[in-house]
Amino acid sequence: MESTLHEHLKVQSLYWLKDKMVDLCANEVKLFFRRKQVKADAVGINIKRKESRIIEVKVSRADFLRDSVLHEPYGYHALADYAYLMTPVGLLQLEEVPKGYGLLEMDEYDNITVKRNPTRNPNPILTFDTLIKRTGRAATNAVLFQELSKETKDLTKGTFSNGAKVHLINATCPACKKRKQYLVRSNQSEVTCKARACKQMIPLNKARVHFITAYNKTFFKQLTALMDEEID
Ligand SMILES: [Zn+2]
């Protein structure tokens, strides 16, 4: 099963690719070479420059040491123009990174640093068209999936948001990477992570925060009235 941290780095890698001016990017891109299937954690495509980039996320040394695909003739570096490993800070020594691969490191506030640039593969074994097709399919699937989940949709449509000082937000904990919902005051600067056995403070100015909706005093009064009726 995929770890929360792995999932988190994988998603962040798309933001990094987007900053690199890619036109198309996606996670979980299924690539095939002859009969071998390789699932790339992320692929980014720049149409004008005809460049493809693959990012493979590793969050533990065991995960890195176990991945034989890195060294195969159909490995990530062989498939596209550029290939990177992306890890938490300090997981790998530069000399351990396989030949040709770049190294990206992400810190606890999701800042990504290029520790080593990849070398360009002069002859990718997949055509540029195939890489576009595969990445496009994965991106389409991701959009449709997101449409179904609607994690941050405001189901109250702002009914009780007028003049509200209490906000319902989604925030990711920098320590355990769990994304959860919190009720906070509008001027609140941090909140305690809800995850069991974590309880770290999440700085709201730095963490990835999504505003969902807000609740005002009218909401509180109506809720209190309804709760009281129920008790009577
Ligand atoms: Zn936490």
Boltz pocket constraint, residues with backbone or C-beta under 6 A from the ligand:
constraints:
  - pocket:
      binder: B
      contacts: [[A, 173], [A, 174], [A, 175], [A, 176], [A, 177], [A, 178], [A, 193], [A, 194], [A, 195], [A, 198], [A, 199], [A, 200]]
      max_distance: 6.0
